[in-house]
Amino acid sequence: MEKLIYAFWRKADQAPASLRELLLGELATRLSSLGAQRPQLYIADLDAVADGLPQFQLAATKPPPDGMVSFWMSSAFRRAEAERWVASLFARVAGYVVSESTILPNVAHRVAADRRSFGFTQVSFLQLPPRLSYEQWRKIWFEQHTSVGIEAQSTFRYVQNVVVQPLTDGAPPYRGIVEEGFPQQALRDAHAFYDAVGDDHKLRRNMRAMMESAARFLDFDKIDVVPMSEYELHGESDPQL
């Protein structure tokens, strides 16, 4: 099985709320008919995540993605129909085959399929800094930064997707795509985001640890960070649970 991710940019006449309703109504059924499994939707629907903008948003890509659709197939070789249908929904898509690593599965805040997930998901699209080789970048990210990211933030879900190959022409040169689940109050409150409620010293310590660690393998002008709502459009449990 392979995981496919399609970042998308909505059409000018697509309001986030109406687009969300369209996708929730059609995505799972249509993708299933085209051989896709475990579909998932992320959308920057401003009514739900507006408090996080522009506080959390970084944008190397102008404009940054408005969301992404992910699903699994037996092989990306068989993606053509599903890809054409997904692309028809939006002004632009960028597709990737990724290798998923679920570092921290969501066990504390499960919701029913088709319902908005608890809190919000910070989706980060990462590029490779010119100063690092791919192996250096991946080693720092996986072996050194991962534990810092979990310990210094209020993350309850953490998924790393390493890009294996792009699937669509003109796709931004993303090498990693991160899905991180946070409680809703973390959109507005740095103490909540950095797992330091009521503790200014811990806030400063965690912020410093996070920024210093991230700066080792990221150039902040080469990443896209977008707060999104997550919708798990299937009833299956995560395979890690």
DRENKE-642801 format. One record per residue (C-alpha): residue in one letter; residue number from 1; x, z, y negated. Coordinates in steps of 0.05 Angstrom, whole numbers, plus 32768, in hexadecimal, padded with zeros to 4 digits. Each point is the difference from the previous one (the first is absolute). Layout:
A; NUM; X; Z; Y
...
end
This chain:
M; 1; 8000; 8000; 8000
E; 2; 8016; 7FF2; 7FB9
K; 3; 7FE9; 801F; 7FBF
L; 4; 7FF0; 7FD0; 7FC7
I; 5; 7FF9; 8015; 7FB7
Y; 6; 7FE2; 7FD4; 7FC9
A; 7; 800A; 8019; 7FBA
F; 8; 7FCB; 7FE2; 7FD3
W; 9; 7FF1; 7FF0; 7FB8
R; 10; 7FB6; 7FFB; 7FF0
K; 11; 7FDE; 7FC7; 7FDC
A; 12; 7FF2; 8006; 7FB6
D; 13; 7FB5; 8008; 800B
Q; 14; 8007; 8034; 8037
A; 15; 7FF3; 8047; 7FE8
P; 16; 8021; 8033; 802E
A; 17; 7FBE; 8023; 8011
S; 18; 7FDC; 7FC0; 8014
L; 19; 803D; 7FE6; 8025
R; 20; 8004; 8042; 8026
E; 21; 7FB8; 7FFA; 8016
L; 22; 800A; 7FB8; 8016
L; 23; 803D; 8012; 8029
L; 24; 7FE1; 803D; 8020
G; 25; 7FC5; 7FD5; 8014
E; 26; 8026; 7FC6; 801E
L; 27; 8049; 8010; 800F
A; 28; 7FFC; 8024; 8043
T; 29; 7FCD; 7FD3; 8020
R; 30; 801F; 7FBF; 7FEA
L; 31; 8047; 8014; 8011
S; 32; 7FEB; 8019; 8044
S; 33; 7FE0; 7FBC; 800F
L; 34; 8042; 7FE0; 7FEE
G; 35; 8029; 802A; 8031
A; 36; 8017; 8037; 7FD1
Q; 37; 7FFE; 804A; 8012
R; 38; 8002; 8042; 7FD9
P; 39; 7FF2; 7FE3; 7FBB
Q; 40; 8010; 802B; 7FC4
L; 41; 7FF1; 7FF5; 7FB6
Y; 42; 8024; 801C; 7FC3
I; 43; 7FE4; 7FF1; 7FBC
A; 44; 8013; 8017; 7FB9
D; 45; 7FB7; 800D; 7FEF
L; 46; 8008; 801F; 7FBB
D; 47; 7FC2; 802B; 8004
A; 48; 8021; 8028; 8038
V; 49; 804A; 8000; 7FEC
A; 50; 7FFE; 7FF6; 7FB5
D; 51; 801E; 8044; 7FF3
G; 52; 803F; 7FE8; 8020
L; 53; 800A; 7FC6; 7FD0
P; 54; 8030; 7FF6; 7FDF
Q; 55; 8020; 8042; 8015
F; 56; 8011; 7FE9; 8046
Q; 57; 8003; 7FB5; 7FFB
L; 58; 8042; 7FDC; 8000
A; 59; 7FFE; 7FB5; 7FFD
A; 60; 803B; 7FD2; 800F
T; 61; 7FCE; 7FCA; 8012
K; 62; 7FD6; 7FE8; 7FC5
P; 63; 7FC8; 800F; 800D
P; 64; 8008; 802F; 803B
P; 65; 7FD3; 7FF7; 803D
D; 66; 7FB8; 8016; 7FFA
G; 67; 7FFE; 8016; 8048
M; 68; 8011; 7FED; 8046
V; 69; 7FE0; 7FF1; 8043
S; 70; 8023; 8011; 8041
F; 71; 7FEF; 7FF2; 8048
W; 72; 8020; 7FF7; 8044
M; 73; 8002; 7FC1; 802B
S; 74; 801F; 7FF0; 8044
S; 75; 802F; 7FD2; 7FDA
A; 76; 8008; 7FE8; 7FB8
F; 77; 8002; 7FBB; 801E
R; 78; 7FB5; 8005; 8009
R; 79; 7FF2; 8015; 7FB8
A; 80; 7FEC; 7FBD; 7FE1
E; 81; 7FB5; 8008; 7FFE
A; 82; 8002; 8049; 7FEB
E; 83; 8033; 7FF1; 7FCB
R; 84; 7FD8; 7FC6; 7FE4
W; 85; 7FC1; 802B; 7FFC
V; 86; 8024; 803A; 7FDE
A; 87; 8021; 7FD1; 7FCF
S; 88; 7FBD; 7FE1; 7FEE
L; 89; 7FE7; 8043; 7FE6
F; 90; 8035; 8009; 7FC9
A; 91; 8025; 7FDC; 7FCA
R; 92; 8042; 800B; 8025
V; 93; 801A; 8021; 803F
A; 94; 8045; 8010; 8019
G; 95; 8005; 800A; 804B
Y; 96; 8034; 8024; 802A
V; 97; 800E; 8013; 8048
V; 98; 8017; 8049; 8000
S; 99; 801A; 8033; 8030
E; 100; 7FD7; 803F; 7FF6
S; 101; 801D; 8046; 8006
T; 102; 7FCE; 8038; 7FF8
I; 103; 802C; 803A; 7FEB
L; 104; 7FC6; 802E; 7FEE
P; 105; 7FBB; 7FEF; 801E
N; 106; 7FC2; 8018; 7FDD
V; 107; 7FE5; 8038; 802C
A; 108; 7FE4; 802E; 7FCA
H; 109; 7FD1; 7FD3; 7FDA
R; 110; 7FDF; 7FCF; 802F
V; 111; 7FC0; 7FDD; 7FEA
A; 112; 7FCF; 7FD1; 8021
A; 113; 800F; 7FB6; 8004
D; 114; 7FEB; 7FD8; 7FC2
R; 115; 8001; 803F; 7FD4
R; 116; 8033; 8009; 7FC8
S; 117; 803A; 8028; 801B
F; 118; 800E; 8046; 7FE5
G; 119; 8029; 8002; 7FBF
F; 120; 8024; 7FC0; 7FEF
T; 121; 8037; 7FD5; 801C
Q; 122; 803E; 7FF0; 7FD9
V; 123; 8016; 7FBB; 8017
S; 124; 8047; 7FEE; 7FEE
F; 125; 801E; 7FBA; 8008
L; 126; 804B; 8005; 8005
Q; 127; 8036; 7FCD; 7FF2
L; 128; 8048; 8002; 8017
P; 129; 8030; 8013; 7FC6
P; 130; 8039; 7FCE; 7FF8
R; 131; 8031; 803A; 8004
L; 132; 7FEF; 800F; 8048
S; 133; 8003; 7FDA; 8041
Y; 134; 7FC1; 7FFF; 802A
E; 135; 801E; 8030; 8032
Q; 136; 8017; 8031; 7FCA
W; 137; 7FBB; 7FFE; 7FE0
R; 138; 7FDA; 800B; 8041
K; 139; 802E; 8038; 8016
I; 140; 7FF8; 8026; 7FBF
W; 141; 7FB5; 7FF6; 8000
F; 142; 7FF3; 8014; 8049
E; 143; 8037; 8031; 800F
Q; 144; 800A; 8024; 7FBD
H; 145; 7FC5; 7FF6; 7FD1
T; 146; 7FC5; 8008; 8030
S; 147; 8006; 804B; 8009
V; 148; 800A; 800A; 7FB5
G; 149; 7FC1; 7FD8; 7FF1
I; 150; 7FD6; 802A; 8030
E; 151; 801D; 8043; 7FEB
A; 152; 7FFE; 7FF4; 7FB5
Q; 153; 7FB9; 7FE5; 7FFB
S; 154; 7FB9; 8013; 8017
T; 155; 7FFE; 7FC5; 802F
F; 156; 7FCF; 8005; 803B
R; 157; 800C; 7FB9; 801A
Y; 158; 8040; 7FD8; 7FFD
V; 159; 8008; 7FBA; 801E
Q; 160; 803D; 7FD4; 7FF7
N; 161; 7FF8; 7FB6; 800B
V; 162; 8042; 7FD9; 8005
V; 163; 7FF5; 7FB7; 7FF0
V; 164; 8014; 7FD4; 803B
Q; 165; 7FF0; 7FBE; 7FDE
P; 166; 7FD4; 7FE3; 7FC9
L; 167; 7FC5; 7FD6; 8016
T; 168; 7FEA; 7FDD; 7FC1
D; 169; 8023; 7FD3; 7FCE
G; 170; 8017; 8022; 7FC0
A; 171; 7FF8; 8047; 801B
P; 172; 8026; 8033; 7FD6
P; 173; 8041; 8015; 8023
Y; 174; 7FE6; 8043; 8019
R; 175; 8029; 8020; 8037
G; 176; 7FD6; 803E; 800A
I; 177; 7FB8; 8015; 7FF3
V; 178; 7FEF; 804B; 8000
E; 179; 7FBC; 8020; 8009
E; 180; 7FFE; 8049; 7FE9
G; 181; 7FC2; 802B; 8000
F; 182; 7FF8; 8035; 7FCA
P; 183; 7FC8; 8030; 7FEB
Q; 184; 7FD6; 7FE6; 7FC7
Q; 185; 8018; 8035; 7FCF
A; 186; 8046; 7FE5; 8006
L; 187; 7FEA; 7FC5; 7FD6
R; 188; 7FFA; 802D; 7FC3
D; 189; 802E; 803A; 800E
A; 190; 804B; 7FFB; 800C
H; 191; 7FFF; 8046; 801F
A; 192; 7FCF; 7FE8; 8034
F; 193; 8026; 7FBF; 800C
Y; 194; 8042; 8024; 800C
D; 195; 7FE1; 8038; 802B
A; 196; 8010; 8034; 7FCA
V; 197; 7FBD; 801B; 7FE8
G; 198; 800D; 803C; 7FD4
D; 199; 804B; 7FFB; 8007
D; 200; 8026; 7FDF; 7FC7
H; 201; 8044; 800C; 8020
K; 202; 7FEA; 7FDE; 8041
L; 203; 7FE3; 7FC6; 7FD8
R; 204; 8043; 7FF4; 7FDC
R; 205; 8026; 8007; 8041
N; 206; 7FD4; 7FD1; 8027
M; 207; 7FFD; 7FCC; 7FC8
R; 208; 804C; 8000; 7FFB
A; 209; 8009; 7FFB; 804B
M; 210; 7FCF; 7FC7; 8005
M; 211; 801B; 7FD8; 7FC6
E; 212; 8049; 8009; 8015
S; 213; 7FF1; 7FEC; 8048
A; 214; 7FD5; 7FC4; 7FED
A; 215; 8034; 7FE7; 7FCF
R; 216; 8032; 7FFA; 8038
F; 217; 7FDB; 7FC6; 8021
L; 218; 7FD0; 7FE6; 7FCB
D; 219; 8005; 7FE0; 7FBC
F; 220; 7FC2; 8018; 7FDC
D; 221; 7FF9; 7FBE; 7FDB
K; 222; 7FFB; 7FDC; 8043
I; 223; 7FC6; 8025; 8020
D; 224; 7FB4; 7FFE; 7FFA
V; 225; 7FDC; 8043; 8007
V; 226; 7FB4; 7FFD; 7FFE
P; 227; 7FCE; 8038; 800E
M; 228; 7FC8; 7FE6; 802C
S; 229; 7FC3; 8014; 8027
E; 230; 8007; 7FF9; 804B
Y; 231; 7FC9; 7FE9; 802F
E; 232; 800C; 8002; 804B
L; 233; 7FD1; 7FCB; 801B
H; 234; 8003; 8013; 8049
G; 235; 7FEE; 803C; 8029
E; 236; 8040; 8004; 8028
S; 237; 802F; 803B; 7FF7
D; 238; 8047; 7FF3; 7FEA
P; 239; 802A; 7FF1; 803E
Q; 240; 802E; 803A; 7FED
L; 241; 7FCA; 8035; 8003
end
